[in-house]
Amino acid sequence: MKNIAKILVLYVLVLCSCSGDILTEDPKSFLTPESFPNNEKDAVAATNAAYSRLHSNNRDLYYGFVGTDEAFQGFHNQRPITWFINLNEFDDDAVGFWRTDYQGVARCNAVIDLVPNVDMDEALKNRLIAEAKFLRAYYYFSLVRKYGGVPIIDGILSGPDELVGVTRNTEQEVYQLIKQDLGDAVQSLPESYGSGELGRATKWAAIGMLAKVHMTLGEFDQANTFLDQIINSNQFGLFSDYNRIFREVNENQMFPDKNGNLVNEIIWEVQFVKNERGSTITQQTGSRDPQVGGVNALWGGFENMLPTPELRAMFEPGDLRLDISYVETVQINGQTEVLESNRTPEAGPISGKYHNPDNSEPPIRDESGNNIIILRFADILLLKAEALNELGNPEAALPYINLVRERAGITMLSGMDQNGLRQAIIKERATELSFEGHRRYDLIRWGIYIETMRNTTSPFLQSPRENIQEFHVRLPIPQNEIGVSNGSLTQNPGY
């Protein structure tokens, strides 16, 4: 039972509307010390509300890989964020990311500021505050990776007037808050929850996010320490069957590793419930092939997230991950048919990671129940290999990348120097983690995003290849937010 996904919070109205300025919204909906209910049930509900921004849409996942060498958007919907044409401070995606993350921040601030005053079980109180700090760190990590330095709002605002004159904090200051929040969260988050609390942040999720933050900053020593904590905990492992990771029917379960031991590969994922609190990810990655029903096809149709030929070329011969990562054919009435798009000429293949052949009926209202994986053990192993390699020890790094390659059924690496292993890790993270929201952030933190896009050759990437500029590693600050600040918020260079 996916409780967080199902809970509908009625009284926590902070930042629920879609109009008005994003950091504050309608002052009438503010949660204040005077209006906050003083009981345990409501404190839990407020914390659940902080999670709800994770369910708002698939934009964040989309941005993580579409418009990279891994994926492109079908030609029927050439969004500026993907094609880098006329991308500006009014762009719907740039505004949407800002809105969603600051709504999340505001809900977290309400918990962090007000729950300490609630008369309730102290252990639960500390856990709820830790969950809110974890989530606030997550939302700010999302913001700083997209926009660079952003305003730090770490308390409840009394009204929009407080934003007049607000300025951007530096990236360093934002990352310091993120580290502090995650460090605090580690102290009070449990290692696991019962079946009725699926989706909540655990101690391991906080440690994993700390590792990712340090990797993003190139702080490999610190990252290595946190990665070791997860690896040495013996709480996680690799499923022997890669395909089992992504099937909806397999969610929130343990499966055998290569030795037959039951393991958990998922460290943290956002829970969705088909037709109740669902996402459109299955449809977004679906084919428009008229043979399988086009936009109304079983599990398909929107074609907003398509794998590139560049991604296909990264897979080595015999790679067991290929069939689910780059689906070229489907079975129709017992016959093998090649997927073709009727909207994007020469396109056809899709990613199969969010498709559910085990289910006999498609979701209604475009709401699939596929969870969105944020952090899994294979990611941790590859980060560990990268950290050791960047610390000058490629030989010690090899066993970690080889664990991932072994499951994929491809040749073990050996005798590599630092640069050779660096290139292998760049490739391996693409083939292991494709369509899971990592590629853009990886390429940016490696400093090769612009170069990689300009070196692509696929006709599907011609427009972004020809139009991408150096400043596109950051999104524009929404113009509405600059207006609310009375001009004190500065725009990113290039926009």
N, C-alpha and C positions, 0 to 999 in steps of 0.2 A: 504494500500500500504506500503510495507516494504522497505522504501527508502534506509536505510543503507545497507541492504543486496544486493540491486540492483546496487548501484553506483559503477562504475568501474573507479578507479582513474588511469589516464594515466601518469601523470607527477611525482607523488610521487613514486620514485623507490627505496627508502631506504630499504635495506635488503630484496629484493624480491627474490633473487636467492636461490637455495637450496645447493649450493656448497660454499666452502670457510669457513672462521671462522665465527661463528654465531653472534658475537657482532658487527662485522663491515661489513662483506661481501666485495663485489667488491668496492674499493674506487671510481671508476668512477660513481657509483650510489649514491654517497653521496649527501644529500640535504644540501646546504650551504647557508649562508646569501646572497651570490652573485647570486645563482641560484633560490632562492625562489621567486615566483611571488608575486607581491605586490598588490593583490586585494582581496576583500571579498570572491568571489567565490572560489578562490584557497585556501584560509584559511579554508573554510568549507570542501573542498575536502581533504586537508591534515588531518583534524580531522577525516573524514570518513575513511581514510586510517589507522588511529590508531585503529579503530574498526575492521578492516578487519581480523586481526589476530585471532579474536574470532571465525571466520568461517573456520579456516584452516583445522580442522579435529575434530574427536570425541575423540581424545586421552585423553584429560583432564577429560571428563565425564567418560570414560572407567576406567581410573586410580582411580577415586573416589569410585568405588564400586566393580569392578572385582578384585578377589584376596583377598576378605574379606569373612566374614561369610554370606554375602548377595548374592554374585554372583561368578560364575566361567566361564572360557572360555572353549568352546567345545574342545574335545581332538584332533581335527584335526589341531589345531594351538596352541601349548603349548608355549606361549611367555615367555621369562625369567622373565619379569616384573610381570607375574601372578603366575608362578610356582616356582620362586626363585631358579632356576637352571642355573648356569653359567651367572648370571646377573653381568655385568661388565661395565667398562667405555666406551665400544664400542656399547652398546645396543642401538638399533634403537629408542626405546621409550625414554630412558634417554636423548639421543641426540635431539630427536624431541621436547620434552618439553622445553628444554633449548633454542633451536633455535626459536621456536614459540614465547615464552615469551619475549626473548630479541629483536626479531624483533618488537614486539609490543612496548616494552620500547623505542626503537630507534625512532619509528614513533611518539610516545608521546613526546619525547624530542624535536623533530623537531617543533612540535606545540608550546610547552611551551617556547622554546627559540626564535622562529622566528615570531610567530603570533603577539606578542606585537608590532612589528615594522610595521605591515600592517596598511595602512590607510583605516579604515572601521568603521562601527557602533561599538561604545564602548561596549554597552551591549552585543551584539553578540560576540565580541572579548573576553570579560570576560567569557562568557559561554563556548566558544570553549576551552579556556585554562583550565577551570574547568573540562570539559569533558576529556581532555587529562590527567589531574592530577588524575582524578578518574580511568581512564584506566591504567595509569602507576602504581597506587597503586594496582589495580587488578592483573596486570601481576607480580608485585613483590610479592604479596601475594601468587600467584601460585608458584613462584620460591622458596620462603623461606620455604613453607610447604613441598616442595618436596626435596630440597637439603640442607636445613639449611642456614647458612650464605652464601651469594653470593656477587659478586662485585656490588657495586652501581654505575651504569652509569647514571648520571643525566644531561647529556648535550650531544651536538652533537660532535662526534669524527671526527677528520680530516683524520684518516687513521688507519690501523691495527697496526702501530708502537706504537700507544698510549697504546696498550694493553700489550706490553712487560713490565713485572714487575708488572702487575695488581695483586692485592691480594683480598681475600675474606673479605668483611665486616662481622661483627658479626651479629647474628640473631637480637639482640637488636637494632643495627643500622638500619638494613633493616626495622624492624617493626616501628621504629621511623619515617623513611621516609614515610612509608605507612600511618601512622596516620596523618602526616603533610599534605600529598597530599589529603587524604580524608577530613580532616578538612577544607582545602582550598576550595575543591570542593563544600562542603555543602554551603559555603557562596554565590556562584554564580550560582549553578545549579537550574533550575526551578523545581517546584513540579510536573509538567506534560508538555507534548508536544501535538501538534496537530496531527491529523491522518497521516500527511505526514512525521512525524519525529519519527515513532515508533522504539523502540530499543535503543534510546539514554538514557544515564544515567540521572537520576533525583536526586533531593535532597534526596528523600527517599531511593533510591538505595545506595547513599553514606552513609547515616546514618545507613542503614542495614549492609553494609559492615564494617563500624566502629564497630558495635555491634559484628559481627562475629570475627573480629580481636581481640577485647578485650576478647571474650569468649575463643578464641584459646590460649591466654596468661594467662588465669585464672584470669583476671581482672574483677571480677563479678560486682563490684560497678559501674565501668565506663560503662560496657556493659548494665547493668540494666537501666542506664540513657538514653542511645540511644534507647534501646528497647521500653521504655516508650514513647519516642517521636513518634515512628511509631504507636504504639498501640493507643495512645491518639489523634492521628491526625484525626481519623475517615475517613481516605482515603482508608482503606483496610478492608476486611472481608473474611469469609470463604464461598465459594460456598456451597449451601446445598447438591449438588450432586458432590461427589468426582470425579467421572468419567469425568465430564465436564472439569476438569483442563487440560486434556492431549489430547483432540481431536483437530486435526488440524483445523477443521471447526469452533471451538470455540475460536481460538486465538484472542487476543487483544479485547476481549469483556467483558462486565460485566454480571453477572448472579445473581439470587436471593440467599440470604442467608436464614437461617432457618426461619426468620421472613418475608420473601418475599421482602426484600429490595435489590435493585440492588447493588452489591459490586464488587470490583476488588480484586482478590486474588494474582495476580502476581505483584511483586514489580520490578523485572528486569528479562528479558530473552533475549537470543540471537535470533535474527530474522533470519529465513531461508525462502527461496522461492523455492517451488518444481520445479525442472528441470531448475532453473536459478541460484540460489545461495543456493543449497540444501545441506543436510547432508546425511550420510549413516546410521543414527541411527536406522531407521526402519529396514533396512536389517541386521544391526549388532545384533539386538535383535531378529531377526526372526528365525523361526524353519526350520530345514532341513527334517522334516517329509515328506517321499516320497508321502504320501497320499494327501498332499496339494501342491505338485509340487517341493519339495526339494529346491535347491538353487534358482530356478526360480519361487518360489511360490509367490502368491499375498502377498505383504508386508513381504516377508521373505527370509531367506536362509543362512545368514552368521553364525549365531549361535555363535557369539563371546561373548555374554553377556547373561548368563543363570542364573536364580534364583536357589539358593541352597535349599535343604530340610531344612536346618537350618532356612532360612528365612520363609519358609512355617510354621514351628513350632512356630514362634513368634506370629502368628495371633491368636487372641482369637476367640472362637466360635461366629458366627454371625457377624464378622467384615466385613463391607460392602466394604472395600478396597481390600479384597482378590481376587475377581474375575478379577480385572484388573491388580493386582500386581503379580499374580501367575496363569497364564492361563494354564489349564490342558487339556481342550477339545475345539474342534472347530466344527462348523456346516458345513457338507459337503452334499450337495444335500438333505437338510432337515434332515439329520441324525447326531447324536452326536458322534464324533470320538475322541478318546484319542490321544493326540499328542505324537509321538514317534520320536526319532532321529535315523537316519541311520548312523551317524558319531560318536556319543557318546553313547555307550550302556547304557541302563537304564535311559537315560535322555529324556526329552520330554517337560516339562513345560517351558514356556517363560514368560517374562514380557509383558503385553499388553499396557504399558503406551505410546509406540510410534507407535502403530498400529492404522489404520484408517478404520474401517468398514464402515464409512459414505462415503468413496470415492470409486468409481466404478473402477478406473484404478490405477494400481501401477505407481510409478514414473519411468521415464526412466533414464538411466545412474546411477542408484542407488542413486538418489538425491531426498530425501524426503523433504517435507516442514515443518516438525515438528520443532517448536521452542524448544530451550534448555533452560529450566527454571533454573536460577541461584539463585533466591531468591523469596520466596513467603511467604504469611502471616502465614501459619501454621508453617513454620520453625521459624518465629519470636516468635510465641506463645510458642513453645517448648523451645526455648532459654530463654525466659522470665521465664518459669517454672524452668528451670535448674539454672538460675542465682539466683533466690530467694531461691531455695533449698540450693545451695552452700553457700549462705549468712546466712544460718541457720534458714530459715523461710519456712519450707515445707507446712505449712497450707496455707500461702498466695500464694504458688506456685500452689496448686491444681486446682484452677479455670481455669488456663491457659492450662494445659494439658487436663483438662476435656472438654474444648471447642473442642479440636481436637478429643477426644474420643467420644464425643456426636455425631459429624457428622459421625463417623465410626460405630455408632450403638452399641457400647459396654459399659459395665458397668462403671459408674462414680467411680473414686477413692476417698477414704476418709480415715481419721485416719492413715496416713502413717508417719513413722519417716523419717529422712533425708536419710538414706541408702536405705530404702525400696523405696522411691520415686526416688532416683538416679537410681536404677535398672529399675524402671518402665519407666523412661525417656530414658534410653539406649535402651530399647525394642521399645518404642513408636516412637523414631526417625527412627528406621529401618522400621517399618511397615508403617509409614506415608510418609517417604521420600525415599523409596527404589528406586534404579535405577535413582536417581537424582544427584548423584555425591558427597554425603556427608559421606558415611559410613567409608571409610578409614580415612579421616581426623578427624571424630568424635572419632574413636577408638584410634587414635594416640594421640589426645589432652587429652583424658581420661587416657592415659598411659596403655591401656589394649589391644593394637593391637596384639602384639606377643602372649600374653596369650590367647586371644580369638581364634586366628588361631590354636594354638596348642591344644585347647580344642574342636575343631570341630570333627565331627564323620563321615560326609558324605564321601563316596568313591570318589566323585568328587573333594574333597579338600585334598586327601591323599598326593599328591606331595607337594603342598605348606605347608601343615601341617608338613611334615617330613623335609622340607628343609629350612623353614624360620629361620632367625637368628635375634638377637637383632638389628644389624646394618641396617636391611632392612626397618627401619622406615624412612630412607633417601635413595635417589637415588645416584648413582655414578656421580661425575662430569665428563662430557665427556672428553675423552682423547685429542681430538682435541683442546679443549679450554685450557687445561693444556699446550699443545704444543705451542699454539699461545702466551701464557703468558711467554714462555721460562722457564716454570717450577715454576713460582711464585704462580700459583693457586695450592692449596693443595687439595688432594683427601680426600673424606669422609672415616672415619675408616672402615675397613672391606673389602674394594675394592682394 
